[in-house]
Amino acid sequence: MNNIRSYKLSIVVNNIRFNRILIDAHYETKHKMSMSDGIILGLVKGLENRIFLPETISESGFRYFVNDPWEFDGKWYRLIWLIPPDESFLGVRNAFRRKNVSK
């Protein structure tokens, strides 16, 4: 993850307590007008006290998750996040706004 920003946030996801959220600035390449770190932190807070199955697990043990569609503040998003093997943080790889979502 390049150009990463770190935030203190206490949250339990998949029965793991995280105190640090790392956000990759990758979303700014195409989605800077509709996304921000604040929105991403709001999306992450929606993961609180829930269990998710990974979409994939890398050879190095990183578990990758995709929530799509994922609602925050009345709008729909795609959230791509990860948990490293040592479970030391929750990372957000990408997030962007979804339009025309029917749920």
MOMO-V250829 format. One record per residue. N is the residue number from 0. RES is the residue in one small letter. OMEGA is omega in radians with two decimals (NA if undefined). Layout:
N,RES,OMEGA ; N,RES,OMEGA
//
This chain:
0,m,-3.12 ; 1,n,3.06 ; 2,n,-3.02 ; 3,i,3.06 ; 4,r,-3.08 ; 5,s,3.11 ; 6,y,3.03 ; 7,k,3.11 ; 8,l,3.12 ; 9,s,-3.07 ; 10,i,3.07 ; 11,v,3.10 ; 12,v,-3.09 ; 13,n,-3.12 ; 14,n,3.10 ; 15,i,3.08 ; 16,r,3.05 ; 17,f,3.08 ; 18,n,-3.09 ; 19,r,3.07 ; 20,i,3.08 ; 21,l,-3.14 ; 22,i,3.06 ; 23,d,-3.13 ; 24,a,-3.13 ; 25,h,-3.09 ; 26,y,-3.09 ; 27,e,-3.13 ; 28,t,-3.08 ; 29,k,-2.95 ; 30,h,-3.06 ; 31,k,-3.10 ; 32,m,-3.07 ; 33,s,-3.11 ; 34,m,3.05 ; 35,s,3.06 ; 36,d,3.13 ; 37,g,3.09 ; 38,i,-3.13 ; 39,i,3.10 ; 40,l,3.05 ; 41,g,3.08 ; 42,l,-3.14 ; 43,v,3.13 ; 44,k,3.10 ; 45,g,3.11 ; 46,l,-3.03 ; 47,e,3.05 ; 48,n,3.11 ; 49,r,3.14 ; 50,i,3.13 ; 51,f,3.05 ; 52,l,-3.14 ; 53,p,3.01 ; 54,e,-3.13 ; 55,t,3.05 ; 56,i,-3.11 ; 57,s,3.10 ; 58,e,3.13 ; 59,s,3.03 ; 60,g,3.07 ; 61,f,3.09 ; 62,r,-3.11 ; 63,y,-3.08 ; 64,f,3.07 ; 65,v,3.03 ; 66,n,-3.08 ; 67,d,0.02 ; 68,p,-3.13 ; 69,w,-3.02 ; 70,e,3.02 ; 71,f,3.05 ; 72,d,3.09 ; 73,g,3.12 ; 74,k,-3.08 ; 75,w,-3.09 ; 76,y,2.93 ; 77,r,-3.11 ; 78,l,3.11 ; 79,i,-3.03 ; 80,w,-3.05 ; 81,l,3.01 ; 82,i,3.12 ; 83,p,-3.11 ; 84,p,-3.11 ; 85,d,3.09 ; 86,e,-3.07 ; 87,s,3.12 ; 88,f,2.97 ; 89,l,-3.10 ; 90,g,3.05 ; 91,v,-3.12 ; 92,r,-3.12 ; 93,n,3.05 ; 94,a,3.07 ; 95,f,-3.10 ; 96,r,3.09 ; 97,r,3.11 ; 98,k,3.10 ; 99,n,3.12 ; 100,v,3.02 ; 101,s,-3.08 ; 102,k,NA
//
